[in-house]
Amino acid sequence: MRFTSEDAEKRYDALVRVAARTVVGLDFDGTLSPIVDDPARAHIHPDAPEVLMALAEEVAAIAVITGRPARQALDLGGLEEVGDALDAAGKELFVFGQYGNERWTSSHRRIMGARPPRGLATFERDLPRALRSAGASDAYVEDKGLAVAVHTRRLADPEGAFDRLLPPLRELADRHGLVLEPGKAVIEVRSAGSHKGMVVNRLAAVLDAEGFLFAGDDLGDVEAFEAVEELGDRGLAVLRVCSASSEESALIALSDVVVHGPVGVLELLGRLAADARALREG
Ligand SMILES: O=P(O)(O)OC[C@H]1O[C@H](O[C@H]2O[C@H](CO)[C@@H](O)[C@H](O)[C@H]2O)[C@H](O)[C@@H](O)[C@@H]1O
């Protein structure tokens, strides 16, 4: 775990002091679950449920904010059970799927979602031809209902295929009124309507937060990092945590703390829970 500046360490201390009024926002893939080749097997790190339950005792709320469909995050994360434990502690677990287009809470247990964006069906119709033209017919296409993710990780040349696919998919997305969300060996195509920064702002306002921690690992988390920084400018105690890997470094420059993958994220969250508890118990 590395604080990126002295100021960042002070930010951590300030967050501990307002832990009881702090919202913890967490990305899923690469932050709570280790990156794996098959998206259907990206299970949450086995230590995560216990760490989240301990943390919930000390903070106002925990929110998983992911590009995944909420249903998948619930299943791969065992988050319904985590929600049970949080409910019992009088706290709430939020799951925002598809970059904020879906919402689940441990108190309501229903996924509220948007409709598929106009243009997605015709985009999907034209997609195989675009994949063929880019020599990436074997790319794995993940149909997320409200979006499509084209994965190159399991191709022979993942980076080459990613680079060849980016321009034509951007052009095709534009033509269908959709936007591109590039990530780790993945190009997502989705509606322009929502992003993780909007979720951060909504949660901070609704929960009247005095502190906000967000941890993420990929480009789809940039808006959340920016929103958290703006909350800091407005006087909240904030901490931006980068779950680092050799695959993506864009978030490092925006971070207060850099940790190594999900193991490092959980270590930091465990430390936050322990420090907040020690302060509370005097
Ligand atoms: O917002 P996130 O929780 O980070 O989700 C973003 C996308 O993550 C998934 O893909 C990534 O994880 C896979 C499993 O480890 C990996 O195989 C892939 O290369 C990564 O890009 C997921 O499949 C996407 O739908 C999410 O939107």
PDBQT file of the ligand as one rigid body, heavy atoms in Angstrom, charges set to zero:
ROOT
HETATM    1  O1  LIG A 301     -16.818  -1.838 -13.667  1.00  0.00    +0.000 OA
HETATM    2  P1  LIG A 301     -16.176  -3.172 -13.463  1.00  0.00    +0.000 P 
HETATM    3  O2  LIG A 301     -16.699  -3.893 -12.278  1.00  0.00    +0.000 OA
HETATM    4  O3  LIG A 301     -14.672  -3.082 -13.446  1.00  0.00    +0.000 OA
HETATM    5  O4  LIG A 301     -16.570  -4.019 -14.751  1.00  0.00    +0.000 OA
HETATM    6  C1  LIG A 301     -15.994  -3.675 -16.024  1.00  0.00    +0.000 C 
HETATM    7  C2  LIG A 301     -16.069  -4.861 -16.980  1.00  0.00    +0.000 C 
HETATM    8  O5  LIG A 301     -15.465  -5.964 -16.312  1.00  0.00    +0.000 OA
HETATM    9  C3  LIG A 301     -15.536  -7.260 -16.895  1.00  0.00    +0.000 C 
HETATM   10  O6  LIG A 301     -14.437  -7.424 -17.742  1.00  0.00    +0.000 OA
HETATM   11  C4  LIG A 301     -13.195  -7.392 -17.065  1.00  0.00    +0.000 C 
HETATM   12  O7  LIG A 301     -13.114  -8.510 -16.168  1.00  0.00    +0.000 OA
HETATM   13  C5  LIG A 301     -13.087  -9.809 -16.801  1.00  0.00    +0.000 C 
HETATM   14  C6  LIG A 301     -13.049 -10.864 -15.716  1.00  0.00    +0.000 C 
HETATM   15  O8  LIG A 301     -11.954 -10.711 -14.866  1.00  0.00    +0.000 OA
HETATM   16  C7  LIG A 301     -11.896  -9.897 -17.759  1.00  0.00    +0.000 C 
HETATM   17  O9  LIG A 301     -11.897 -11.143 -18.424  1.00  0.00    +0.000 OA
HETATM   18  C8  LIG A 301     -11.961  -8.747 -18.771  1.00  0.00    +0.000 C 
HETATM   19  O10 LIG A 301     -10.818  -8.773 -19.593  1.00  0.00    +0.000 OA
HETATM   20  C9  LIG A 301     -12.046  -7.418 -18.034  1.00  0.00    +0.000 C 
HETATM   21  O11 LIG A 301     -12.184  -6.327 -18.946  1.00  0.00    +0.000 OA
HETATM   22  C10 LIG A 301     -16.887  -7.574 -17.505  1.00  0.00    +0.000 C 
HETATM   23  O12 LIG A 301     -16.840  -8.723 -18.282  1.00  0.00    +0.000 OA
HETATM   24  C11 LIG A 301     -17.490  -6.395 -18.234  1.00  0.00    +0.000 C 
HETATM   25  O13 LIG A 301     -18.833  -6.680 -18.624  1.00  0.00    +0.000 OA
HETATM   26  C12 LIG A 301     -17.506  -5.225 -17.275  1.00  0.00    +0.000 C 
HETATM   27  O14 LIG A 301     -18.217  -4.149 -17.796  1.00  0.00    +0.000 OA
ENDROOT
TORSDOF 0
